[in-house]
Amino acid sequence: MPSLLTIAFAVGGLVLGLVADRLSTRWPEHDPDRIGEPAAGRPVGWRTAVTAVLGAVALGLLPQRFASDSVALALFTAWFASLIVGLATDLDQRLLPDILTLPVIPIALVYTLTGHNPLVGGGTVGALIAATVIPLALYLPSLPFGSGAFGLGDVKLLAGIGLMTGLIRAFTGLLFGLVVAGVVLVTLLAARRVGRRSYVPFGPFLILGAFYAVLFRP
């Protein structure tokens, strides 16, 4: 039976997801015409449901994951909250704001260097490799395809993921995100909801991979 803390976190994640979805229609300030949305903002829809459900599941599982480490619970809760908001903005605006990704990097670096991050432990070198090599390995090959192929927001997001989860978890989380992205894209193409030249934001799949790396990877 779920504990009261688990239920409270799940409800908080659900509310955060709903608020983040509504916030993403107006923040960061943007030109609605540029992304094909009406000036009055996007109505509640599938993005709302995805963000709310993922928020509830991700935050709801955190108390069990870090039951004996209150510092880790606090830091990963704050990080997950920023990821949920980033999920909403990327789904709506195809944008991961710096205010959500950049502060994670120095905080995660200090947390990892102190040796107190339970997901990294003594694997500081691996975490540093994950925070640099994985983002560059995806970003550099994308340069010939244009600036939108793999965004700098995704690079900053992956740097934070590497420092917070370590090498093995960051890599398996990336693979999980890639698999889910492949399934979703094939499904959308088959249903003719997108075309071969349609832009689909990759950030939400990276965020889903981060949730997997933290919550389900042993």
Order of alpha helices (4+ residues) and beta strands (2+ residues): alpha-alpha-alpha-alpha-alpha-alpha-alpha-alpha-alpha
